[in-house]
Amino acid sequence: MTDVLVVGGGHNGLVCAHHLASAGLSVRVLERRAVVGGAAVTEEFHPGFRNSVASYTVSLLDPGVIRAMDLPRHGLRIVERRMQNFLPLPDGRALEAGPGRTRASLARFSTRDVEALDAYEARLDAVVDLLRVLVGRTPPNVTEGGLLAALPQLWRAGALGRQVAGLPMETRRELLEIFTASAADYLDRFFESEPIKALFGFDAVVGNFASPYHPGTAYVLAHHCFGEVNGKKGVWGHAIGGMGAITQAMRAACLEAGVAIETGAGVREILVEKGRAVGAVTEDGRVHRAGRVAASVNPKLLFERLVDPAVLPADFRERIRRYKCGSGTFRMNVALSELPSFTARPGREAADHHTAGIVIAPSLAYMDRAHADARAHGWSRAPIVEMLIPSTLDDSLAPEGAHVASLFCQHVLPELPADFPGGASWDAHEETVADLMIATVDAHAPGFAASVIARQVLSPAGLEREFGLIGGDIFHGALSLGQIFSARPVLGHADHRSPLPGLYMCGSGTHPGGGVTGLPGRNAAREILRDAKRREPLSRKGEGQG
């Protein structure tokens, strides 16, 4: 029998396993797919062409996780984009963003906005600096029981209160606005030109089935800003070898720490005896016993499919039933015979903008229409597309002279209604929608469609089927006000402990939410070690504790 059984070998499951094993516990990971990594994997989708299949870019991966697992020693190398973002516009102009670029490019649209940029960055950075601390802590948990159960939570709440109270009043007001305002309202405070609001506003809807005019989207914008690459805050990059290079480095670190990893070992049910989780049963009928179980899967998947509902409180079951999932995401990988030539930047020779996050969404109003259109018609007829061409930074992904591109497309309905014309199955519509996404890029880069050699298409149903992303939700649950911090996934269980004793949650459906951060896994491991009365590894002690 192992001390801890980790269900799901995604990046958070691997981080949790490594942290526990480094503290001296015996740990076994069970992964359904043939390879660990969850949605952070690199696979060949056409002969000679490899790409990050689902997650596709790096920034939010916690530096403390990188250090604790010594990922560079295990082969991880991350390079930053030479241009951070590129926003081509229908009129042939473009906005370029990144260190040393944003102001000069923005000046072509609004000198007033250039002057406002410093104030925007200073105010947002003050909030994001606090988020960097909070994401590495277990949130204060709303508990039942007597004073003894409440004391640790009161301590956490008091520590958080003291930290917020120490902020200038201006920052506290900013924090309140970030958590409650729409991205549009927040950006309108600072800027007048549509391109800069669109570029920043994209972060508010990426992986978020919402309009930038919806309250709470300002927080999603901020959530995408707390990362860094190679010590540079707010920068995005590429893992050489794709996102699978991250999780393969994590796998190597886990094996070195003594973690046992089984692939092709899908879990059928969580084993419960005498009201406690004591292991798991795999799809082939094998029983794996453990002192504790940590699940790195979507909470809906865990509590609606793997756990007997009879052992869960009725109100908790109802809350999980209503837990919101669905990113409005349609994911594609394409093999290209040549680089795209944009109307705004003609030329097929590799240039800095080809290494950027290329955002096709010229205004907040465009994003709002894309969301409304998807709700009314199943998918937006003028969709939001972010394209990355990682082979411009990593020549191991495609044959010489050819390239691979990641297309992250929005908005589509996470689930089609039963009476949807042509059928309610996404499988019946995905090729039609894929054609639309290619055409959307082609409108800004004529000839792009003709350069597509092959494509891999993942609708919301495909993302759920392949990676357990319910409704295609890349965050394992919407980052809405009712599903973040102490309310993630359900109020009273923000400390990674489930209502079933012995069962913990360590995936992105827990604080601080989605993205390839490793933080839910590390935070959960801290709580498991507390219950096991084990000290954290010395190399990690004191970092991000709360």
N, C-alpha and C positions, 0 to 999 in steps of 0.2 A: 504493500500500500504506500502511495506517495503522500507527502504532506499537502501539496496543492496540485489540483488538476486544473489546467487552463483550457477552456473550451474555445477554440478559434485561434488560429495562428496568424491573424493580422498583425500589423505593426504594434498595436497596443497590447495584444496578448503576448507578443515576444518581449516587449519592454517589461511588462509585469512579471513574466517568468524569469527574466534575467535578474531583476531586482530581488526577487524572492530567493533565487538560487544563490545569489551573491551573499545573502544573509545566512546561508547555511541550510535552507529548506530543500527537501527533495521535490522536484517539479517535473510534471509531464504535460506536454502540449498536444492536444488533439486537433488536427486540421482536416476539414472535409476535402479540400482540393488536393491536387497532386503536388502542389508547391506551397510553401508558406508565403505570407505577405498580404493576404486579403486583397483589397483593392489596390495596394501598392506593389504591383508586379510588372515585370517586363516579359513580353512574350513575342514570338514570331507570328505575325498574322498573315504574311505572304512570303513565299520563298525569298530569303535574303533581306527581308524587312522586319525589324523588331521595333517595338515601341512600348511605352508605359500604357498599359491597357485601359485603366480607369483613372486613378489619380495621376497627375501628369507634370507637376511642377513643385519646387521646393522653396520654402521660406519658414514655415511655422514649426518645423522640426526643432524641438527644444535643445539648446546648446548643452544643457545639463545632461540630457539623455545621450547626446553624442559623446560627451566626455565619459560618462559612467560606463557606457558599453564599448568605449574606445573604438568607435566605428571607423575612423580613418585607418587604424591599424588593420582592421578587417576588410579593407578594400574600398571604403566609401570616399569618393571625391566629388565635391560639389563646385560647379563653376557658375558665376553670375552671368546674367544676360548682358550683352554689350549695350543694348538699349532696353530699358525696363518695359515700356509699353509704347504701342504705335496705334493710333486711332485714325484710320483713313476715312475721309468724309466724301459724301456724294458729289460735292462741287470740285473735287480734285485736290483739295487741301488736306493736310494731315497735322495731327498734334503728336509730338514726340515727348516722351517722359523718361526721366532718369537723371542721375547725378550729372550736373553740368549741362543738361538739355532742356529741362521743363520750362524754365523762365524764358529762354530765348525763343522757344517754339510758341509758348503762350502769348508772347508779345505781339505775334502776328494776328491774334484774335482780340486781345484786350490788354491795354497797359494798366488799367485799373485792377484787373485780375492778377497781374504780376505783382502789384503792390500788396494785394490781399493774401498772396500765397504764404508769406512769412507768418501772418497771424493765424491762418488756417493750420499750418503745420505745427506751430507752437501749441495751440490749444488742443489739437488732436493728439500730439505727442505726449502732453501732460496726462491725458486720459489713458493712452496706450501704455505709458510707463507703469501706471497703476495696474492695468490689466496684466502686464507681464508678471507681476507679483501674484495677483489673484489666481491666475490660471494654474499656478503650481501649488496651490493650497487646496485642501479639502474644505468646501464651503461650510459655514455654520449649518447644522442640521436641526430641523424641527423635530423634537423627540417627544415621546410619551413616557410616562413613568415619573419617578420621584426626582428629588434634587440630585442624587448621585448620577443618574443618567443625563441630567441636564447640564451638569457642571462643565464637562469638556466643551459642549456647544456654546455655553455662555462665555467661556474663555475665548473661543474662536471669534464669536460675535464681538466681544469686547476688543480683541486685538484688531479686528477689521474696523470697528468704530473708531478706535484711537488713530489708526492709520488714515482714515478718511478725514477725521477731525483735524489732523495735522496738515491737511492740504489747504492752500489758499481758497478763499470763498469762491473766487472765479473758477477754479478747477472743479470744486464741488458742484457748482451750477452746470459746468460743462459736462460733468459725469452724468448728472440727472438727464440732461438733454440727449446725450448719446444713447442712454438706455430707453428713452421713450419717444424720441422724435423720428420722423421719417428722414431718410437720407436726403430727399429733395429739399425739405425744409432746412435741414442742417446746412447743406451746400449753398442754398439760396442766401444764407446769411453772409456768405463771403464772396460769391462769384456771380458774374453776370453773363459770361459766355457759355454757350451750350457745350462746346467740346470738353472743357475742363470739368464741368459738372458731370458729363457723361463718363469721362475717364475715371474719375473718383467714384461716381455712383455705380459703376459696374461692380465694384467690390460689395455693394449692398445687396445685389441680386444674384451673384454667382452662387450656384447651388441652393438658391433660396427662391421658392416659388411664390414670388411677391412682386408687387410694383414698387419702385423706389419712392412712391408717394405714400406707402403704407407705414403707419407708426411702428417703430421698433427696428426699421431697416438701417437706421444710423448705427445701431450696435453691430449689425452684421458687417457693415463697412469697417468698423473699428476692429472687429474680430480678425479681419484679414490683414491687419497692420502691425500685429505684435511680433511678427517673426523677424528673422535675420539670416543672412548668408555670410559665412566666414567672418563673423564679427561686425558686419555692416547691417544696421537696423533698417527694417522696412524694405529690404532688397529681396528679389526673387531670383532663383537660379535653377540649374539643371543638374541632376545626379548623373555622372558619367556611367553609362550602362542602363539608364532609365530608373524609374522609381523602384524597380526590383532590386537595384543595387543597394538601396537602403535596407530593405528587409532581408536580403541575403547576408549583408554585413551583420544585421541583428541576429540572424540565425547562427552565424559563426560564433558570435559573442555568447549566445545562449549555450551552444554545444560546449564551448570552452568552460563555461561556468557549471557545467554538469547537467543542464536541462535535457530531458529526453523528449524528442520531437517525433510524432507520428503523423504522416500525411496519408491521404486517402482514408481518413478515420473520421467520417462524419458522425456527429452525435445524434442519436435518436431521442434520448430523454435524459433528464437529470434524475439520478437515482436518489430517492428519498426514503429514509427509514426513521421511524419514531420522530417524525416532524423535523428532520434535519437532512440537509444535502450531504450525501456521503460518497458521491462519485457520479459516474455517467455511464450510459449504455450506448455503444456505438451502433451504427446501422447494421453491422454484421452480427450483432447480438453479444459482443464481448462486453464484459463488465469491468470498469476501471474504478477501483475504490480509492478514496482520498480523504484526508482529514478536512479539507476545505476545497471548494470549487469556485473558480473565478471565470466568468463568462465574458468573452470579448466579442459579443454579437449584439445586434440591434435588440433593445429591450422588448419590442413586440415579438420578435422571433423567439427570444428566450422565454418569455412568460406566457405566450399564447401557443407555442408549438412544442417546447421542450420541457416545461414544468407542468405537472398535474394541477389544473386550476383549483382542485379541492384543497390544496395545501396553502393557498393564497387568500388573504382577506378580500372580501367581496368588493370593497371600495377601491382597493389597489387594482384589482382586475379591471374594474370599470375605467379607472384612470389610464391604465395601459391601453385599453381598447380605444380610448380617445386620444392617445398620444399621437401627435401629428408627425407624419412622415411624408416625404415627397418633395424632391428638389426641382421638379419641372425640367429635368436634365435629359438630354439626348447626346450620347457620347459616340464619337467616331474617331477611327485612326485610318489614315490614308497613305498609300504609297504613291510617291510622285516621281515622274520622269525628270522634272526640272523644278527650280524654284519659281514661285509666282512673281509676276511683274505687276505691280499695283499702278493704277492710274495716277495715284498720288505720288508714287516713287517708282518710275519705270526702270526696268532692268532686271535681268535674271541672274546676274552675278551676285554672289553672296555679299550682303551688306548688313550693317548693324540692325536695321529694322527687321530683317529676317530672323534675328535671334530674340526678338521682343515677344511679349504677349500682344498679339494683334487683335484688337477689339473692334468688332463690327457692331456698332450701336451708337449712332451719332448724337443722341440726346436722351435726356430722361423721359421725355414724352414718347420717344420711340420705344423705350423699355416698358413704359406703362401700357402702350398699345399691344406690345408683344404678350404681356401677361393677360390683358383682357381678351385678346384674340384667342389665346390658348384655352382660356376658360370657356369661351363661347363655341369654339370650333375644334378643340382637341389639340391643336398646335398653332403657333403663331405663323401667319403667312409671311411676315417680315421678321424673322427671328433674330435673336442676339447670338452672335458667334464669337468665341475667343479661339484663335488659332495660334498654336505654337509649332515651330519647326525645329525640334531638338537636334536633328542631324546637322544643323549649322554649327552646333557646339560640340557634337559628339559623332564622329565619323564611323563609329562602330555600329550604328543603327541601320545603315542602308548601304547598298553597293555604291561604288565610286561614281560620282556624278548624279546619283539619285538621292531622294530625300524622303523622310517620313514627317507627317504632320499630325498633331492632335487637334481635334475640333471639339470644343466644349460648347454645346448648343442649347439654347433656351428660347422660348418656354414651350413645354409640352405638358399635357395633363399627366400626372403620375399614374393615374388609372383612367381608362376610358369607360364611359357609362355603358350599361347593358344594351341600351338602344342606339349606340353610336352607329352612324351609317357605315356599312361595310364590315361591321363586326366590332366587338369590344376587345378583341385581342390585339395587343400592340404588334404581334408578329405579322398581322395582315397589312400593317400600314408603314412599317419601319423603312422599307425601300423608297416609298413615296416621300417620306420626310427626309430621308438621307439625300435624295435628289435635290430637294429644296435647300438643304444646308449647303450642298456643293454649289448650287446656283447662287446662293447669297454671297459666298466668297467670290465666285466668278464675276459678279456684278462690280466688284471693286478691283479684281485682278483678272482681266479678260484672258482667257486661255487656261485658267486654272482647272476647269472641268476636264479639258482635253488632256491635261497632264496627269490625271488620276489613273494609276495603273491598277490599283486594287483598293478595297476599303473594308474595314471592319465596323459593323454597326451594332450599337448597344442602346436599345430603347430602355425606358424605365423597367419594363418587364425583363429585358435581358440583363440589366444591372442587378436586379433582384435575384434572378435565376443563377447568375454566375458568382455573385459576390455577397449575397444576402443583404443587399441594400434595399430595404423595403420601400416600394414605390420609387425605386431609383434614388433614394435619399443618400447623398454622399456624406451627410453629417450624422447619420443614424438618428435623425430627429430634428425638426425645425429649431432654429436658434431664435425662437420667439420669446417674449418676456416671460411667458408662463412655463417655459421649458429650458431655462438657463439657471446657472448658479445653484442656489438652494432648492430650486424646483426641478432640477434635472436628475433623473427622468420624472420623478414624482416627489412632491414635497414630503419630507420625512425619511427619504432614502437618498439624499445627496451625498452621503458619506461612503458610497459604494457598497453598502450592506443592503441586501434585499430583505423582504419580509420573511424569507425562508432562512432560518439559521444555517450557517455554513456555506451559503451561496452569496457570492460577491459579484459586482458588475465592474468590468474594467475596460469597456469599449467606449466609443465616441458618443454613445447615448448617455454617458455620464459627464460630469464637469471635467474640462471646460468645453466639451463639444467636439465638433468635427475638424477635419484637416489632419494632415500627417504631422502630428505634434509629439506623440508618445506620452503626453501628459496624463490622459485618463489611466493608462496602464501603470505609470509610475505612482500616481496619487493613490490608486487602488491598492497597489502593493504596500504602500506605507500603512494603510489601515489594516491590511491582513497581518502585517508584521506586528502591529500593536496588539491585535487579538491573539496572535501566537506568542506574544511577549518576547519577541526577538528584536534586537537592535538593527537599525538600518546599517548597510555597509558603510564603513568609515569614509570611503571616497564620496559618498552622497550625503552623509549626515549634515543636517543644517540647511540644505538647499531646498527652498520651496516648502518648508514645513509650516503647518498652520493648525 
